[in-house]
Every structure is written in structure tokens, then in C-alpha cells.
């Protein structure tokens, strides 16, 4: 498979040799550098694992003339003919030389298993730079170094530390940055009868980034469900863009450890403080339709749920059980996932009661009671009738104790699901497995037939919740549109805090409404401005040292007379030498915060939240990457916990949500179009039925060479107290 990520071909016919990631997963000839036939050696393990590869495997080693009876070559340069993939298991100091030989030979790709590089310190980092420099001279793509290898389970190709022939025929591809833990996830999958398409261990990710892997897998027909176990995501924005193209067609599941410290900057604005560690990353995943799992175990559960069955079309779940307690626990856990266990219609209940024992419940959960002799009949019958009823979006039979131990029950459920799929019924069936080890063979029977089994209600509910959210999100994700243009004639902004007047002009260029304001240097000037604006007025101190103005007594509201304005202005001017006073007409409305930051990994991101000066206390905020479409902005606002306050709760007038969405979109457009803006806070924006207006704004421009504003001397946004 060729992709547009792969480097240019060297002149051979396109079909002649795989390039880039295709050379990693679909090589014709593989060279094992460091090959050995001595038991206990890494080279022997890889030689054995590569023995099932249908193409040619060439041993390369300087320590023997033959390996397992095959002629060995002292270096890649000595091998006759072309080599698509080199698998490297020699000590770290020798690896740069191997890559130089690979470049000279025209090898397309190398999987470097060897450790001892950047993960070990400066000397290892120097070696890593050396090997990558050698590879890039001739466009040799490098997996690793310091990885456990790769597998193409259908070929088969096992260029990894995992022993045995990989089981092909599955649709799940696992990309993992962690070596040992990645192998553990893979082993767990095999234990639970998961069949993989491909396995890719990134290691130090010195050459091939996660976004490139995702882009390749999107075009790979064998990879239906894509799992990424990540420790870092330095190419976050590129990964996000690739995910937006992928998730409408294939599930992408990410389990991320070690939230990037780069995203946990000192709070230079309300937005920066609330972004915290991982908030923007989580928002990016959600916006792109990526399923974010908490753990590797959860990632594999979700993968089995969405790979083997269609995702639920809605939130309604039917539970079939012979234990009332287990059914109730599962119903509670499903509710925590935002799913419903609805009571079935009277007609459907009557239909089911005709088949159930006298004391059974047909309401949902359907509790058949411990009628052991009828389990093999009732479980498959109920699965089919519920799935075909049109009243539920997923069916969960709970198999425990006797029902799990009875092979006839497992076979009946398996066959019922097969009939549903054959008839095109899209309702998925997931088994909640609460059973002793002695029954495991029956769980394997179901899993091998594409009916996923999840141990205990908690794992079942989490997997189903993720599957249902993905089923909804995949229809909402669309590729990004063109970047908004920079306003004509806008000069490059000077680093630091943007003056209040210039800030209002910049916001106006993006149609962000701001309250009329006058900057004054004296108390008399403030009085004149107040009279012109019309009472009552608000006075605010302006000075770079006054970061959060209300915390320093820098905001005075409800000033209704000239004397009040003169006194307040004099006090505000005295707060800091060289300060000024900003005068505004008093306005009212629901206080909303709209802000933006330039995240080091994901680029421009927008925040919206409720609370004004209390926003950091309430923490009711939502993030999204910019630019946003209007529908994305509406969903962002609707996701706030206090959304009801904007829609007319407790008799209040509903605010203009379209106007608020336009402000959110405009802030994102500003960040994209004016890249020197590092942080922006509109706090508060007063939202009313008539529209929205920003009454306080703070815009910070990054210092030269500071891509995300980390070195800015100015802290961020400030709002007014709630208007009376």
C-alpha cells in the first residue's frame, strides 16, 4: 500500500517496491541485522519469529557465516538484491553504522529494536540523532528505536519480541509507545480471543510520528479499529487533523498516560489556568470523534465492542439477566455512562411474558429468574426479540454462574447474533460475563464468533458507553474548513499586553462586540467620560501589574453620580504608578467567559464557561480547537453544566445562543488568523436575549520566538463583578 506520506520513489516502478510505512508492514525481503541461531540471544528470538514470513529473510551478522543453515552476510551492504525492511537488534553504538549501510543499500525502512538512545540521556540522544541523520539522507523510514517491533498478522510478519505466530483475521490494529506494557496489552487481547490486524510499537518515535501512522492506517483495509496507547503526543495538532478524517469511517481509540507538562503552564489567564494539564488534549480528542480510554484494559474493551459489532444508534439498552442484583448494578452503571434502560412498551412486555416464567419481570431489565432448565431457550430468544423490537439500541445478556457454564446458552446467543447480522439488524449485542474460570471456554466461543464478552458490569458499561458515544460522534465530525484570513492591513502586533483601545479594535475586526469604553488618565477625565456614556457606569483600573483587577480592588460598579466617579477614579489611579482608568456604561446579563490560548501541542484553542470572576471556582468550562463551525460552538456551549442558566432556567429570559456561538467562533478565528496572539480573555461576556457584548478583554501577544506565549510578562483576563 502506497500513501502520500511516503517519500518519493527512487525511479523503480511504483508497484515494484513498497515504500515508507508500506515497507514496514508489507515487505517482500527482510534483513535481520544481528541475526543469531544461539538460544537466549535476541537475534535468535527474532530469527525464529520471522520464520513464518512468506517472503525471504536474510541473516546479517558479523559474528557468524551462517545462521540456522542460511548464508549470513557481514553487513547490509554485502547482501545481494533489494531489501525492503531491515530489523535491527544490534547494540546501540553499532546502529548508526547499520543505518548508514541501509541508506547506501536503498533499504526502504528499518525497525530498530535496540535500546540505549534518547531514553538513556545525552549520549543516547546523540546516538539517536546520528542514526536518524543517516536514515534521512536516503529517506529510510525508522520505527523506534527502543521498541518491541511490529506485526502484520495477516501476512504474517512477526518482527517483534512477541513469541509465536500472530493470529490474523482481525480488524484491530494496536499502535503503542510503551514496549513492555504494549506487549502486555497485546497478550491480554490474545487471551480474550482478540484477533489483530497489525501491531506497531513506536518506541522513541524518532522518525515516524503518530499522525503519520494514523494516516497510513486510515487507508489500510485490514485495520478497521485503530488503538493508540500513547505516552506523549508531540504532533497533537496533526494527529487531531488526521483523526477528523478517520473517525467518520473507523473508530480511533486513545489511551494516554502522562499528560504533557508543556500543557500545564503557569496561569497567565483564566483560560490558561483552566486549560490545566490535558484539558485541551481531551477536548481535541472529543472534537475529532476519538474515543479516549482511561487505561489500556479499557482501550481493548472498547476496541472489541466497536470492531465486532455496529455501534449503538442511540442510548436505549435492554438487559437480560437471571440475577436481579446484577441487572440493577448494570443499569446503574449504564446510567452513569449517559445511557438508558427504558421500560419496554406494554405490547412488548405482554409478548415477552407469554414466554417467561410466571415470576419473571419483562419490564427491563428482563429478569428471567433462576429457571436453569430454560436458559438455553430463553437467552437467545430474548436477544433476538429485543434486538428486532425497535425499542432498544443495544442488548446486553448477563451470563453468570449456571447460564455461563452451559455451552448451549453460549451457542444459542452466538447463533442469535449471527441471524441478526445476516438479516441486517444493526442492534449490537454485548455479553456481560460474571462467571467462574471453569466457564471461560464459553466466553471464548462467543468472542471468536464476534460477540464481545466483558468481565463484570463495570467493564461492560464503560465499553458500551464509549461505543454509544462514538456511534453519535462519528456523524458530527467533519474535516476542517479553510483557515480564516488575517484582516487586511492589520500590522504585526507588538509583544506584550495589547492596549485596551487597540484590543477593542482588534476584536471589532472579527465582529466581536465590545461595550463602549473610554480610557482616562485623570479623575476629571473619568467624570467627563461618565457623563458622556450615561450613568450608571463602571470604572476599572488599567495597569500591567494589576493582573486580576477585582482581587486588587480595581473594579468599581454602579457609579451613579459625578462625585462617586471622581472618588472611585482617584482611588483606582492610586493603585499603581502610571495607571489609567477605563470607563464603561453599566451593563447587565449572564456572565460568560470566552477565551483562547495557543497550546504547545494542539495550537489555537477556545474556551467558553460560566461564572465571570468565579469561573475558576466553578470550573464550568469547555474547550475546543480553533477554528470552529457554528454547530461545534453550539455543542460546546450546550455541554456546560450550567447550560440551563442560558436557556431560561427559573423564569429567566433565554439568551441569544446563536450570538454567543458567533463570539466563540470569532475568538477562534482571531487566534488562527493572528498567530502572534498567545492568549485572549473576554471576561465577562454579558449574554442577553438581545445578544452578547464583551465588557472586559485582555489580549497577550507572544514575545518574539515564543510560539505559545510562555514568556509573556503579562497575565490574563479579568472580569467585572456581577452587575446589579
Buried (B, 14 or more C-beta within 10 A) or exposed (E): BBBEBBEEBEEEEEEEBBBBBBBBBBBBBBBBBBBBBEEEBBBBBBBBBBEBBEBBBBBBBBEBEEBBEEEBBEBBEEBEEBBBBBBBBBEBEBBBBBBBBBBBBBBBBBBBBBBBBBEBEEEBBEBBBBBBEBBBEBBBBBBBBBBBBBBBBBBBBBBBBBEEEBBBEBBBBBBBBBBEBBBBBBEEBBEBBBBBBBBBBBBBBBBBBBBBBBBBBBBBEBBBBBBBBBBBBBBBBBBBBBBBBBBBEBBBBBBBBEBBEBBBBEBBBBBBBBBBBBBBBBBBBBBBBBBBBEEBBBBBBBBBBBBBBBBBBBBBBBBBBBBEEBBBBBBEBBBEBEBBBBEBEEEBBEBBBEBBEEEBBBEBBBBBBEBEEBBBBBBBBBBBBBBBBEBBBBBBBBBBBBBBBBEBBBBBBBBBBEBBBEEEBBBBBBBBBBBEEEBBEBBBBBBEBBBBBBBBBBBBBBBBBBBBBBBBBBEEBEEBEEEBEBBEEEEEBEBBBBBBEEBBBBBEBBEBBBBBBBBBBBBBBBBBBBEEBEBBBBBBBBBEBBBBBBEBEBBBBEBEEBEBBBBBBBBBBEBBEEBBBBBBBBBEBBBBBBBBBBBBBBBBBBBBBBBBBBBBEBEBBBBBBBBBBEEBBBBBBEBBEBBEBBEEEEEEEBBBBEBBBBBBBBBBBBBBBBBBBBBBBBBBBBBBEEBBBBBBBBBBBBBEEBEBBBBBEBBBBBBBBBBE
